[in-house]
Amino acid sequence: MWRKAGSLGAVGLEMGIAVAFGYFIGNALDDWLGTSPWLTIFWVIAGVGAGFKALLMATRKARKVMESPADDNSDKDLSD
């Protein structure tokens, strides 16, 4: 249960890292090619897109977990 919650909770971090990665790549390319701010804007938008893709995948995964039958072992007799 905690592993599932942790993987879903990491989506926000993954979104932030994707946007930051896009910013730094775009900024470095702008400095190198002298195209400021166009490549930075493009790569930030690409980072936002990657973040939303991760959010969509996590939502699908959570929906699949919610729809699957629970592995509840609480009703088993432990007196054996």
The first five atom37 places (N, CA, C, CB, O) and aatype in JSON, in Angstrom:
{
  "aatype": [12, 17, 1, 11, 0, 7, 15, 10, 7, 0, 19, 7, 10, 6, 12, 7, 9, 0, 19, 0, 13, 7, 18, 13, 9, 7, 2, 0, 10, 3, 3, 17, 10, 7, 16, 15, 14, 17, 10, 16, 9, 13, 17, 19, 9, 0, 7, 19, 7, 0, 7, 13, 11, 0, 10, 10, 12, 0, 16, 1, 11, 0, 1, 11, 19, 12, 6, 15, 14, 0, 3, 3, 2, 15, 3, 11, 3, 10, 15, 3],
  "atom_mask": [
    [1, 1, 1, 1, 1],
    [1, 1, 1, 1, 1],
    [1, 1, 1, 1, 1],
    [1, 1, 1, 1, 1],
    [1, 1, 1, 1, 1],
    [1, 1, 1, 0, 1],
    [1, 1, 1, 1, 1],
    [1, 1, 1, 1, 1],
    [1, 1, 1, 0, 1],
    [1, 1, 1, 1, 1],
    [1, 1, 1, 1, 1],
    [1, 1, 1, 0, 1],
    [1, 1, 1, 1, 1],
    [1, 1, 1, 1, 1],
    [1, 1, 1, 1, 1],
    [1, 1, 1, 0, 1],
    [1, 1, 1, 1, 1],
    [1, 1, 1, 1, 1],
    [1, 1, 1, 1, 1],
    [1, 1, 1, 1, 1],
    [1, 1, 1, 1, 1],
    [1, 1, 1, 0, 1],
    [1, 1, 1, 1, 1],
    [1, 1, 1, 1, 1],
    [1, 1, 1, 1, 1],
    [1, 1, 1, 0, 1],
    [1, 1, 1, 1, 1],
    [1, 1, 1, 1, 1],
    [1, 1, 1, 1, 1],
    [1, 1, 1, 1, 1],
    [1, 1, 1, 1, 1],
    [1, 1, 1, 1, 1],
    [1, 1, 1, 1, 1],
    [1, 1, 1, 0, 1],
    [1, 1, 1, 1, 1],
    [1, 1, 1, 1, 1],
    [1, 1, 1, 1, 1],
    [1, 1, 1, 1, 1],
    [1, 1, 1, 1, 1],
    [1, 1, 1, 1, 1],
    [1, 1, 1, 1, 1],
    [1, 1, 1, 1, 1],
    [1, 1, 1, 1, 1],
    [1, 1, 1, 1, 1],
    [1, 1, 1, 1, 1],
    [1, 1, 1, 1, 1],
    [1, 1, 1, 0, 1],
    [1, 1, 1, 1, 1],
    [1, 1, 1, 0, 1],
    [1, 1, 1, 1, 1],
    [1, 1, 1, 0, 1],
    [1, 1, 1, 1, 1],
    [1, 1, 1, 1, 1],
    [1, 1, 1, 1, 1],
    [1, 1, 1, 1, 1],
    [1, 1, 1, 1, 1],
    [1, 1, 1, 1, 1],
    [1, 1, 1, 1, 1],
    [1, 1, 1, 1, 1],
    [1, 1, 1, 1, 1],
    [1, 1, 1, 1, 1],
    [1, 1, 1, 1, 1],
    [1, 1, 1, 1, 1],
    [1, 1, 1, 1, 1],
    [1, 1, 1, 1, 1],
    [1, 1, 1, 1, 1],
    [1, 1, 1, 1, 1],
    [1, 1, 1, 1, 1],
    [1, 1, 1, 1, 1],
    [1, 1, 1, 1, 1],
    [1, 1, 1, 1, 1],
    [1, 1, 1, 1, 1],
    [1, 1, 1, 1, 1],
    [1, 1, 1, 1, 1],
    [1, 1, 1, 1, 1],
    [1, 1, 1, 1, 1],
    [1, 1, 1, 1, 1],
    [1, 1, 1, 1, 1],
    [1, 1, 1, 1, 1],
    [1, 1, 1, 1, 1]
  ],
  "atom_positions": [
    [[0.82, -1.18, 0.0], [0.0, 0.0, 0.0], [0.87, 1.26, 0.0], [-0.93, -0.01, 1.2], [0.59, 2.21, -0.74]],
    [[1.91, 1.28, 0.81], [2.76, 2.46, 0.88], [3.54, 2.66, -0.41], [3.73, 2.34, 2.06], [3.8, 3.79, -0.82]],
    [[3.91, 1.57, -1.04], [4.65, 1.67, -2.31], [3.77, 2.31, -3.37], [5.13, 0.27, -2.77], [4.23, 3.16, -4.14]],
    [[2.49, 1.9, -3.42], [1.57, 2.48, -4.39], [1.36, 3.97, -4.12], [0.23, 1.75, -4.35], [1.35, 4.78, -5.04]],
    [[1.2, 4.31, -2.85], [1.01, 5.72, -2.48], [2.27, 6.53, -2.8], [0.66, 5.85, -0.99], [2.17, 7.67, -3.25]],
    [[3.43, 5.95, -2.57], [4.67, 6.65, -2.85], [4.87, 6.9, -4.33], [0.0, 0.0, 0.0], [5.34, 7.97, -4.73]],
    [[4.52, 5.91, -5.16], [4.68, 6.1, -6.6], [3.71, 7.15, -7.12], [4.48, 4.78, -7.34], [4.05, 7.91, -8.03]],
    [[2.51, 7.2, -6.56], [1.57, 8.22, -6.99], [1.94, 9.59, -6.43], [0.16, 7.85, -6.56], [1.68, 10.61, -7.07]],
    [[2.52, 9.62, -5.25], [2.92, 10.88, -4.65], [4.12, 11.51, -5.33], [0.0, 0.0, 0.0], [4.36, 12.71, -5.19]],
    [[4.88, 10.72, -6.07], [6.07, 11.23, -6.75], [5.73, 11.94, -8.04], [7.02, 10.09, -7.03], [6.63, 12.49, -8.69]],
    [[4.47, 11.96, -8.43], [4.09, 12.59, -9.69], [4.38, 14.09, -9.66], [2.6, 12.35, -9.98], [4.85, 14.64, -10.65]],
    [[4.1, 14.74, -8.56], [4.37, 16.17, -8.45], [5.86, 16.47, -8.58], [0.0, 0.0, 0.0], [6.24, 17.44, -9.24]],
    [[6.67, 15.65, -7.98], [8.12, 15.82, -8.09], [8.57, 15.59, -9.53], [8.85, 14.85, -7.15], [9.41, 16.32, -10.05]],
    [[8.01, 14.58, -10.16], [8.36, 14.28, -11.54], [7.97, 15.43, -12.47], [7.68, 12.99, -11.99], [8.7, 15.75, -13.41]],
    [[6.81, 16.05, -12.2], [6.39, 17.18, -13.03], [7.36, 18.36, -12.86], [4.96, 17.62, -12.66], [7.74, 18.99, -13.85]],
    [[7.73, 18.64, -11.64], [8.66, 19.74, -11.39], [10.02, 19.51, -12.01], [0.0, 0.0, 0.0], [10.62, 20.44, -12.55]],
    [[10.5, 18.28, -11.93], [11.8, 17.96, -12.52], [11.75, 18.08, -14.04], [12.25, 16.55, -12.11], [12.7, 18.55, -14.66]],
    [[10.65, 17.65, -14.65], [10.52, 17.74, -16.1], [10.55, 19.19, -16.57], [9.23, 17.06, -16.57], [11.2, 19.5, -17.57]],
    [[9.85, 20.06, -15.87], [9.83, 21.48, -16.25], [11.21, 22.11, -16.03], [8.75, 22.24, -15.44], [11.69, 22.86, -16.87]],
    [[11.84, 21.8, -14.9], [13.17, 22.35, -14.63], [14.19, 21.85, -15.64], [13.62, 21.98, -13.21], [15.04, 22.61, -16.1]],
    [[14.11, 20.58, -15.99], [15.01, 20.02, -16.99], [14.82, 20.73, -18.33], [14.77, 18.49, -17.15], [15.8, 21.07, -19.01]],
    [[13.57, 20.95, -18.71], [13.29, 21.66, -19.95], [13.84, 23.08, -19.93], [0.0, 0.0, 0.0], [14.38, 23.55, -20.92]],
    [[13.7, 23.75, -18.79], [14.21, 25.12, -18.68], [15.73, 25.15, -18.85], [13.82, 25.73, -17.32], [16.26, 25.96, -19.6]],
    [[16.43, 24.26, -18.14], [17.89, 24.28, -18.2], [18.42, 23.88, -19.57], [18.47, 23.36, -17.13], [19.4, 24.45, -20.04]],
    [[17.79, 22.92, -20.22], [18.22, 22.53, -21.57], [17.97, 23.69, -22.54], [17.46, 21.25, -22.04], [18.84, 24.04, -23.33]],
    [[16.78, 24.27, -22.47], [16.46, 25.39, -23.35], [17.36, 26.59, -23.13], [0.0, 0.0, 0.0], [17.78, 27.24, -24.08]],
    [[17.64, 26.89, -21.88], [18.51, 28.03, -21.56], [19.93, 27.79, -22.07], [18.53, 28.27, -20.05], [20.57, 28.7, -22.6]],
    [[20.43, 26.56, -21.91], [21.77, 26.25, -22.39], [21.83, 26.34, -23.92], [22.19, 24.84, -21.93], [22.8, 26.86, -24.47]],
    [[20.81, 25.84, -24.59], [20.79, 25.94, -26.05], [20.66, 27.39, -26.51], [19.64, 25.11, -26.61], [21.28, 27.79, -27.5]],
    [[19.86, 28.19, -25.8], [19.74, 29.61, -26.15], [21.08, 30.33, -25.99], [18.68, 30.29, -25.27], [21.44, 31.15, -26.84]],
    [[21.8, 30.04, -24.92], [23.11, 30.66, -24.73], [24.09, 30.24, -25.82], [23.68, 30.3, -23.35], [24.88, 31.05, -26.29]],
    [[24.02, 28.98, -26.21], [24.95, 28.44, -27.2], [24.64, 28.96, -28.6], [24.91, 26.91, -27.19], [25.55, 29.3, -29.36]],
    [[23.34, 29.02, -28.94], [22.95, 29.4, -30.29], [22.53, 30.86, -30.44], [21.83, 28.52, -30.74], [22.37, 31.36, -31.55]],
    [[22.36, 31.56, -29.31], [21.97, 32.96, -29.35], [20.53, 33.18, -29.8], [0.0, 0.0, 0.0], [20.24, 34.16, -30.48]],
    [[19.66, 32.29, -29.42], [18.25, 32.37, -29.85], [17.32, 32.74, -28.7], [17.82, 31.06, -30.45], [16.13, 32.43, -28.76]],
    [[17.84, 33.37, -27.68], [17.07, 33.66, -26.47], [15.79, 34.42, -26.79], [17.9, 34.46, -25.49], [15.86, 35.34, -27.61]],
    [[14.71, 34.12, -26.24], [14.27, 33.11, -25.28], [13.54, 31.94, -25.92], [13.38, 33.75, -24.25], [12.89, 31.16, -25.22]],
    [[13.63, 31.79, -27.25], [12.76, 30.87, -27.97], [12.96, 29.4, -27.61], [12.95, 31.04, -29.43], [11.98, 28.68, -27.42]],
    [[14.18, 28.96, -27.52], [14.4, 27.55, -27.19], [14.05, 27.27, -25.72], [15.86, 27.15, -27.46], [13.61, 26.17, -25.39]],
    [[14.24, 28.25, -24.87], [13.84, 28.07, -23.47], [12.33, 27.9, -23.39], [14.29, 29.28, -22.62], [11.84, 27.02, -22.68]],
    [[11.6, 28.72, -24.1], [10.13, 28.6, -24.1], [9.71, 27.25, -24.65], [9.49, 29.74, -24.92], [8.84, 26.59, -24.07]],
    [[10.31, 26.83, -25.77], [9.97, 25.55, -26.37], [10.22, 24.4, -25.41], [10.76, 25.34, -27.65], [9.35, 23.54, -25.24]],
    [[11.39, 24.37, -24.78], [11.74, 23.25, -23.9], [10.95, 23.27, -22.59], [13.22, 23.27, -23.6], [10.69, 22.21, -22.02]],
    [[10.57, 24.44, -22.11], [9.71, 24.49, -20.92], [8.35, 23.92, -21.26], [9.57, 25.95, -20.4], [7.78, 23.16, -20.48]],
    [[7.81, 24.27, -22.43], [6.53, 23.71, -22.86], [6.64, 22.2, -23.03], [6.06, 24.37, -24.18], [5.73, 21.46, -22.67]],
    [[7.76, 21.73, -23.58], [7.98, 20.28, -23.7], [8.04, 19.63, -22.32], [9.28, 20.0, -24.49], [7.54, 18.52, -22.13]],
    [[8.66, 20.3, -21.35], [8.72, 19.78, -19.98], [7.35, 19.71, -19.34], [0.0, 0.0, 0.0], [7.04, 18.75, -18.64]],
    [[6.52, 20.72, -19.59], [5.15, 20.71, -19.07], [4.38, 19.55, -19.7], [4.43, 22.06, -19.36], [3.62, 18.86, -19.02]],
    [[4.57, 19.33, -21.0], [3.93, 18.2, -21.67], [4.37, 16.88, -21.09], [0.0, 0.0, 0.0], [3.54, 15.98, -20.89]],
    [[5.65, 16.73, -20.81], [6.15, 15.5, -20.2], [5.58, 15.31, -18.81], [7.69, 15.5, -20.15], [5.27, 14.19, -18.41]],
    [[5.44, 16.4, -18.07], [4.84, 16.32, -16.73], [3.39, 15.88, -16.78], [0.0, 0.0, 0.0], [2.96, 15.06, -15.97]],
    [[2.64, 16.43, -17.73], [1.24, 16.02, -17.87], [1.11, 14.57, -18.34], [0.51, 16.95, -18.84], [0.17, 13.87, -17.96]],
    [[2.05, 14.14, -19.16], [2.04, 12.73, -19.58], [2.26, 11.82, -18.37], [3.13, 12.47, -20.67], [1.6, 10.8, -18.24]],
    [[3.18, 12.2, -17.5], [3.42, 11.42, -16.28], [2.18, 11.42, -15.39], [4.62, 11.98, -15.51], [1.85, 10.41, -14.78]],
    [[1.5, 12.58, -15.32], [0.27, 12.66, -14.53], [-0.81, 11.76, -15.11], [-0.22, 14.11, -14.47], [-1.52, 11.09, -14.36]],
    [[-0.95, 11.75, -16.42], [-1.93, 10.89, -17.08], [-1.64, 9.42, -16.83], [-1.96, 11.18, -18.57], [-2.55, 8.63, -16.56]],
    [[-0.38, 9.04, -16.93], [0.0, 7.64, -16.69], [-0.26, 7.25, -15.24], [1.49, 7.42, -17.04], [-0.72, 6.13, -14.98]],
    [[0.02, 8.14, -14.3], [-0.23, 7.84, -12.9], [-1.73, 7.74, -12.62], [0.4, 8.91, -12.01], [-2.16, 6.91, -11.81]],
    [[-2.52, 8.58, -13.29], [-3.97, 8.52, -13.12], [-4.51, 7.2, -13.63], [-4.64, 9.68, -13.85], [-5.35, 6.58, -12.99]],
    [[-4.02, 6.76, -14.79], [-4.45, 5.46, -15.33], [-4.05, 4.32, -14.41], [-3.85, 5.24, -16.73], [-4.83, 3.38, -14.19]],
    [[-2.84, 4.4, -13.87], [-2.37, 3.36, -12.96], [-3.2, 3.34, -11.69], [-0.89, 3.58, -12.62], [-3.55, 2.26, -11.19]],
    [[-3.54, 4.5, -11.16], [-4.35, 4.57, -9.94], [-5.75, 4.04, -10.2], [-4.42, 6.01, -9.41], [-6.32, 3.36, -9.35]],
    [[-6.3, 4.36, -11.35], [-7.63, 3.86, -11.7], [-7.63, 2.34, -11.81], [-8.11, 4.5, -13.02], [-8.57, 1.67, -11.37]],
    [[-6.56, 1.8, -12.39], [-6.46, 0.35, -12.52], [-6.35, -0.31, -11.14], [-5.25, -0.04, -13.39], [-6.93, -1.37, -10.91]],
    [[-5.61, 0.31, -10.23], [-5.47, -0.22, -8.87], [-6.79, -0.15, -8.14], [-4.38, 0.56, -8.1], [-7.14, -1.07, -7.4]],
    [[-7.53, 0.93, -8.32], [-8.82, 1.1, -7.64], [-9.86, 0.1, -8.15], [-9.33, 2.53, -7.82], [-10.72, -0.34, -7.4]],
    [[-9.78, -0.24, -9.44], [-10.75, -1.16, -10.02], [-10.43, -2.63, -9.76], [-10.85, -0.92, -11.5], [-11.33, -3.47, -9.82]],
    [[-9.18, -2.95, -9.47], [-8.8, -4.33, -9.24], [-9.27, -4.78, -7.85], [-7.28, -4.52, -9.39], [-9.35, -3.96, -6.93]],
    [[-9.57, -6.08, -7.71], [-9.97, -6.56, -6.39], [-8.83, -6.44, -5.39], [-10.45, -8.02, -6.48], [-7.67, -6.68, -5.72]],
    [[-9.18, -6.07, -4.18], [-8.17, -5.86, -3.14], [-7.64, -7.2, -2.64], [-8.75, -5.05, -1.96], [-8.39, -8.17, -2.53]],
    [[-6.37, -7.23, -2.33], [-5.75, -8.42, -1.73], [-5.84, -8.28, -0.23], [-4.27, -8.59, -2.19], [-4.85, -8.0, 0.44]],
    [[-7.02, -8.48, 0.3], [-7.26, -8.29, 1.72], [-7.05, -9.62, 2.43], [-8.69, -7.74, 1.98], [-7.79, -10.58, 2.21]],
    [[-6.05, -9.68, 3.29], [-5.75, -10.9, 4.03], [-6.28, -10.86, 5.44], [-4.26, -11.14, 4.05], [-5.95, -11.73, 6.25]],
    [[-7.1, -9.87, 5.77], [-7.57, -9.72, 7.13], [-8.59, -10.76, 7.54], [-8.14, -8.37, 7.32], [-8.8, -10.97, 8.73]],
    [[-9.24, -11.42, 6.57], [-10.27, -12.39, 6.93], [-9.73, -13.82, 7.05], [-11.37, -12.36, 5.91], [-10.48, -14.74, 7.35]],
    [[-8.44, -13.99, 6.82], [-7.85, -15.32, 6.97], [-7.64, -15.66, 8.44], [-6.51, -15.41, 6.21], [-7.38, -14.78, 9.26]],
    [[-7.77, -16.92, 8.74], [-7.59, -17.38, 10.11], [-6.09, -17.53, 10.36], [-8.35, -18.73, 10.38], [-5.42, -18.31, 9.68]],
    [[-5.56, -16.79, 11.31], [-4.15, -16.82, 11.63], [-3.83, -17.74, 12.8], [-3.67, -15.43, 11.93], [-2.71, -17.71, 13.32]],
    [[-4.77, -18.55, 13.23], [-4.53, -19.4, 14.38], [-3.87, -20.72, 14.02], [-5.82, -19.67, 15.08], [-3.67, -21.56, 14.9]],
    [[-3.51, -20.93, 12.75], [-2.89, -22.2, 12.34], [-1.54, -22.39, 12.94], [-2.77, -22.28, 10.86], [-0.89, -23.4, 12.69]]
  ]
}
